[in-house]
Amino acid sequence: MFAVAADLAEYLGVDAFDTADADRVTALLDYASGEIQREARQQIAQVASDQIEISGSWDRSIRLPQRPVTAITAVAIIDEAGVAEPLTANVDYRWRRNGQLLRLTAFPAQRVNTRPAGRHWGGDHATVQVTYDHGYATIPADIAGLAIAVAARAFDNPTAVVQESFGTYSVTNARQAGIRLTDSDRRSLRRWVRRS
């Protein structure tokens, strides 16, 4: 969750939420945070010791899915036979905060197939296993602000009324009620969206 109930109360200009609204507010902020993560294709909040497996490559560099990378504790290339070759940071590979892993040493010629030696990540049939930390310990202010704004819209207007008339009463609702990102919200998230 990228914000807490007190943040939403401050945004809406209220002292605090009553007991009846407290659970709803927490759920709305959680849903808003989830929508932002889904749109950005990033977890954003800090995650420690996340273990993933990604496809190997003949390229010299590969990219981890979650960013920013804050630490890498283990990297291994697993070949077709299931044999793992543990790698050493700053000897066999180097990493960057943007998620790039750069191979520094040559992969040995493969025992199972005729894979060439070279500075690559084991080729198409290999798997690269990585244990790493990623995300932000403190949620960036623009992300937290967006979560608060999205939750506030749903709190103030849960049925998403966009037009209301009084003479021969008429109500028009948006297509989707509840938590949703507007086009403007999506534009503000562009710099956070994972491209690859």
Summary of the structure (lengths in Angstrom):
residues: 196
radius of gyration: 23.2
end to end distance: 24.2
largest distance: 81.2
contacts: 556
relative contact order: 0.21
helix: 29%
strand: 30%
